[in-house]
Amino acid sequence: MKKVTDAFLDFALNTRFEDLPAEVVHEVKRVLIDGIGNALGGLSSDKGKFALSFARKTGGIPESTIIGIGGKCSAPVAAFTNSELLNGLDMDPIPHIPPIVIPSVLAVAEAQKASGKEFLLALAVAHDIAARLNRVLGSVMMNSLAKYGKTPDVFGNSNENMLGAAIGNAMLMKLDREHMAHALGIAAYFCPLPVCRDWESTIPKSMIKYAPVSWCAQGAVQAAMLASEGYTGNAYTLDSEYGFPVIYCREDVWDPEKVIEGLGEKWSILDTMYKPYPCCRFLHASLDVFYRLKEKYNFSATDIVAVRCNTGPFVAHPDQYAINNQIDAQFSGPYNIALAAFGYAPGPQWQDKKCLTDPQILEFMRKVQMIVAPEYSELKKTKPGSFYARVEIDLKDGTTIQDSTEFPRGSNHGDLRLSDEELMNRFRICAGIVIPESKIERALDIIMNLEKYDSLDPLMESITL
């Protein structure tokens, strides 16, 4: 069997923009609309604000743009900052590839004065490599949840995506095979510790979340930059006996054949699951059902006596009723159900300080229970991509209404896939907090036609003040 490293290098070095299927090019643009929109919305997040302060202090060579506010800094700093912005609202898709890959590849593409085609190609390849590693290494978490109802004591969540980003950056820098392999090896050693379980058990939730996505984005840039200078890494750490899969995963899930199966033919970006709500994906199915019941029965928040969300085991927030900061809010089922009950539109305002301290929201949260449903694990056995939820609502008139779903909106299942217009409308909501309407529409048009542009300058001008 071909080594994973060689397969990735062949894929990156031999794929041309003209080789990309039309549906893949289109999906890359959808991911970009989603990602840049989330970054613009992330300007309202505390994570984003701290990152902007960091960028001002570190600066560097003015070569890559900070999304939203404009101004240029070094590519590694831009990647770091834009990653924090993109991840600020926790509205980025599943798997969590865009917060690491988009800011990294975007910063390098601008610094290298790449064309729209070159950028889209690098983003497609980087995303696919990241997704393949994520699908195999990330199975540790889902396997443990299905088997034990809890996550492993040691596991990572999305850190490995920086290896894909490093390959995309190496492509844009036009590195040869040897230097590209070293970029991959350097990124693997840069990869942060798998600390997700430690983060889960901590309260208040820390801003660094389940993975330091900003460092992963920055590290992916620096890995390619170092490799271009001749700095070396363990080029074949993905294939060595004591290499990256063993160090990072610590579980017997590594399957090299599965990682490279269909490489260049089956594009993982087509499986992207988008988020309609700025909160953890594990909460979305319950929100979908709650909204469906609200639309059908037209009740108000004051009509509700109790809400029971029967869904999967969720350990990312030890105390669902403790809301001390925006990150707590992103991982609290009761909090997000309360926002839905009081009619707050999903977007940046869900994590506004007004909502976080609103007495009626905090009081309503106590009416909401999150219950582990046996159906969740049973359904996962036959439908791995499912997120079962059954919501029961007791109303003041003595009635109890309920409904359920197997898959949340945004899934690639049936008619649940978010349309282009839905993604664009969410972009407009997030972008509207910082840039004028004329620029918003121009940005959307540029992204949808990016392969026609000789540089990214028009795009960056349209997504900044």
N, C-alpha and C positions, 0 to 999 in steps of 0.2 A: 504494500500500500504506500502511496506517496505520502511523504511527511506533510504534516499540517502547515508548517512554515513554507515549504516549497509550493504547496497548493495556493496559499495566500499570495505569495510573491508572483507566481505565474498569473493569477487572477488580476492582480493590481497592474502588472507590467504589460499584459497583453490585451486588456479590455479597452476598447475605444468608445467614445460617446455614441458613435453610430451603431455600436453593438447593443446598446441599451434598448430593451423593448419599450415601446411607446408608453405602456402602462406604468413602467418603472420610472421613466422620466416624469410622468404626471404625478406619481406618488411622492417622488422626491420634492416636487414643488409643493404638494400638500403638507408634507412634513415641515418644509421651510416656512410656509404660511403660519402653521401652528406654532412653530418654534419662535419665530420673530415676534408674533403676536403675544406669546407668553412672556417674552423678554420685555416687551413694552409694558405689559401689565405688571411685570415684576418690578418696575420702577417704584411702585407703591409699597413694595415689601421691605421689611427691615433688612433682610438678607441683601437685597439689591442696593439699598442705601449704604450699607457698610462696604460693599464691594466698590461702589463709586468713590467712596472716600479713599479706599485702598489704591484705586487707579490714579487718583490725583497725586498721591504721595509717591508712587513708584514710577509712573510715566514711562520713560525710556524713549527709544527711537519712535517718532510719530509715523506709524505705518499702518495701523489698523484701528477701526472706528469703534467707539462705544455706542451700542444701540440706544436710540432714544435721545440722549443728550448731545451726541456729537463729540467732536474733538478726537484726536488720535493719540495712541500710545503704542508701546511695543506689542507685537503679536502675542507673546505669552500673557501679558497683562490684560490685553483685550479679551483673550480667550477666557481667562479667569473671571473677569468682571461680567462679561456677557453670559457666562454659564450661571453665575449666581442670579442674574436677572431672569434667565430662562426658567430656572428651577424655583424662583421665589414664591410663586403661587401654588406650586405642586399641581399644575394643570398640564404638565408635559406627559406625552403618551406612554403607553406600555408596549414593549419594555422601555426603561428609562435611558434610551440611547441619545435622543436629541440634546439634552443638557450638556453632554460631554462632547459629542461629535460635531454638532452644528457650530458652536462658538469656536472650537478649535480649528476646524477646516475653514470656516469663514474668515477667521483672522489671518490664517496663512495665505488663503486665496487672495485677499486684498493686499497683503504685504508683497506677494509675488506678482501682483498685477495680472492675475489669471483672468481668462475670459469666462463668460457665463457657462459655456460648454465644459471647460476644464473644471470649474467649480462643481457643477452638477455631477460630473463623472466621479470626481474625488469623493463627494458626499455620498453618492450611491454605493461605491465600493467600501468606503469606511463604515457606513451603516450596516452593510451586509456582513462584513467580517465581525463587527461588534455583535450583531444579532446572533450569529452562529455561536460565538463564544458564550454569549449570554444565555442562549437557549439550553446549552449543555451544562455549564457551570451553575447557572441559576436554578437548575432543577432541584438542587439540594434543598432550597427553601420550600418549594411546593411539595416535594416528596415527603418532607418531614411534617408539614401541615396536614397532609392527607393521611399519613400513617399514625402520627402521635398527637395531632391537634395543636402543635406548637412548632416554632422554628428551631433550627439546630442551635447548639450552644455557640458554635463558631461558624459564621457564614458571611459572605459579602453580597452586596446587591448593586450591581451595575458598574463597579469599579473597572471590571475587565473591558468595558467599552472603550477605554483609552487606547487599547492596543489597535482597535480598528481605526480610531482617529489618527494615530501615529502613521499608519499606512497611508491614509488619505493625504496627510500632510507631506509625506515623502513623495507621493505622486505629484503634488503641486510643485514641490521643490525640484522635481525631475531627478531624483536620486536613482543611481543604478541599483542592480540587484543586491550587491554586497552591502551598500550603505543603507538600503531600505531594510534589509534583514537586521542590521544593527539598530535601526530606529525601532523596530519591533521589539528587539531584545531589551533595549534601554527602557522602553515604555513598560515592559513587563516588570522590570525591577523597580520602576517608579510607582507601580500600582500600590495604592494604600492597603493597610491591613484590613482583613475582613471583620469589621467591628460592628456589624449590623445588630447582632443580638444585644450587645452592650448599649447601643443607642436605643433600642426598643425598650429596654428596662429602665431607662432614665427619665425622670420627670422633674422639672419642666423639660420639654423636648428641646434639644439643642439645635441651633441653626444649621449645623453641618449635616444634619439628617443621617440617613442610612448610608450615605457615601459622600465624601468630599468632592462633589462633581466639578467644582471650580478648579481644584488642584488637578484632577484627572484631565480636564481640558487643557490647562496650562502645561502639565507634564507631557501631554501628547505633542504639543508644539515644541517644547524644549528637547524632547527625545529626537525628533526629526532634525532640529537645528544642530544638536550635538553630533548626530550621525553624519550630517553634511560636512562637518569639520574634521571628521575622521575618528571621533570618539567611538569606542566599541562597546557592545553589550553581548550578552549570551544570545547570539543570533538564533539558536535553535532551542531556546528554553521551552517552547511549546512541545518539543519532541524528546527532550532528555529525561532520563529516569527520575531525577530529583527536581524537575523543572517547574514551571509556573503552575500547571494544573494541580500538582501535588501540594505545593507551597500555599496556593491560594484557596484551594477547595477543601482539602483534608477529608474528603469523602470519595467513595469509589463510584463517581459518576462520569468521569472523563471518558469520552467515547470519540476518538479521533475520526473514525469513519463517519459518524453522524455529523461531526463538525463540518466536514468538507463535502458531504453528500450533495450532489446537485449544484455545486458551486459554479456560478456563471449561468445556470439554467433556471434554478428556482430562487427568486429574489425575496429575501425575508422582509424587505421594507413593505411588501404588499400585505403583510400580516399585521401592520401597525394598528394598535387600538388607541383611538383618541379619547380624550376626557371631556365630557360636557361640563364637569364641575371641578372647581379648584380644591380638590381633596383626594385622599388616598383612593385608589381604584377599588379596594375592598369594600368601600362604602357606596359605590355608585349604583349597584343593583337595588339597594334599599331606597335610595333617593329616587330612582326611576319609578319604582312601584308607588312610593308616596305621592309623587307628582301625578301619576296616572289616577290614583284614587281621588286626589284633590280636584282634578279636572272633571272627573265623572260625578262626584257627589257635591262639589262646590261648597265645601265646608271652610270655615275660617279657623285660625289658630285657637280662638276662644271657645270653639265648639268641641275641642279635643280634650278628652279625659286622660287617655294613655295611648302610647304608640309602642308596639312590640315589633322589633326588626329581627326576624329569624333568618340568620345567614351564616357565613363561615366563621371559623375561629379567627380572632383578630387580636394580636398581641403587641402591635406597634405602639399602643398607648396604654400604659398600666392603669390609668384612671381616666376613663372617658369623660368624666364630668369636671375635670380640672383643666381650665382654659387660662393659662398664664401668658401665652404669647401666640403669634401667628402659626407657629409650627404645631403647637398643641391643637389649634383649631383645625388644621389640615388633616389630623388623624383622629378626630372625635366624631363618631356617628351621631350622638345626641345633639351636638352643636350644629352640625350641618342639616339635620332634620329640622331643627328649630328655625334655621334661616329659611328653609323651604316653606315651612308653615307660615312664616310671617311675610312671605312674598319677596324676599330679597333676590334680585336677579343674579344668577351665577356669574362670577367674575371677580375683579379686584376688590369690590366692596364687601365680599364675603369675609375678608380678613382685615377690614378697616377697624381702627380702634373703637369706633362707635359701636360696631357689632360685638366686638370682643368684650365690651363692658356693659352692653345693653341689659338692664335688669330683666326685661320681659323674655329675652333670649335665654339668659342664665336660669331663669325660673322654669321656663318651658322644658329645658333640657332634662329636668328631673322627671318629666312625664315619659321619657323615651328609654326603653330598655333594648340592649343589644344581646340577643340570645343565639347560642350556637344551635343551628338546625341540623339534625341528622341527614336530611336530604342533601345538604351541601356536599359532604364527603362522598356520599353514594353517587351523586351525579358526576362528580369529578372522575370517577372510575370509568365511566363510559363517554363523558364529554369533558376532556381535560381543560378546555378553554372556558368552561362555565363559571359563573359566580352566582349561585342560587341565592335568592332572597324572597321571603314571604313577609309581608307587612300587614299587621293587624292594628286597626285603629278603633278605640272605644270612644264613642261620641256622647255628648251630654243627654241626648234624647234616648239613651239606653241601647242604641244599636251598635253593633260591631261590624265593621266592613273590613274586607281583606282582599288581597290579590298577591300574585307571585310572578317571578320571572326567572329564567335560567341564565340569561345573558344580559349584561348591561348595554346601554346605548354606547356607540363607539366601537363595538365589537365588529369583527368581520364575519358576522353570522346573520343570514337572512337580510332583513331590511334595516338592521340596526347600525349599519355603517354610516358615519357622518358624511353628509354630502359636501361638495365643494362650497356651496353657498353657506352651509352651516359653519364651516371652518372660517370662511371669509367674514361672516357676521361676528364671530367671536373675535377675530382679528380686529375688526372695527371697534368693538367694545373696549378691548384692551388698549389699542393704539390711541383711542380717543382721549385718554387721560393725559397725553403728552404732545401729540402731533396733530396738525389741522386736517380737516376732512379731505382737502384737495391732495395732500401728500399721501393720505391713507389709500385713496383709490389709485394713485399713481404707483404706489408700492405694490399693491396687489397685481396690477397690470404688468409691472416689470417682472415680478416673480413668475407669473404664468407664461412669460415670454423670455425668460432669462437666457436661453440658448442663443438668442439673437444679439446679445450684447457682447462687445469686445472687452469690457471691464465691469467690475462691480461698483464703480463709482456712482452711476445713476441709482442703483439700489440703495447704497449707503446714504446718499443724499436724501432719499425719499423716506427713510426710517429714522431720521434725526431732525432735531429742531433747526 
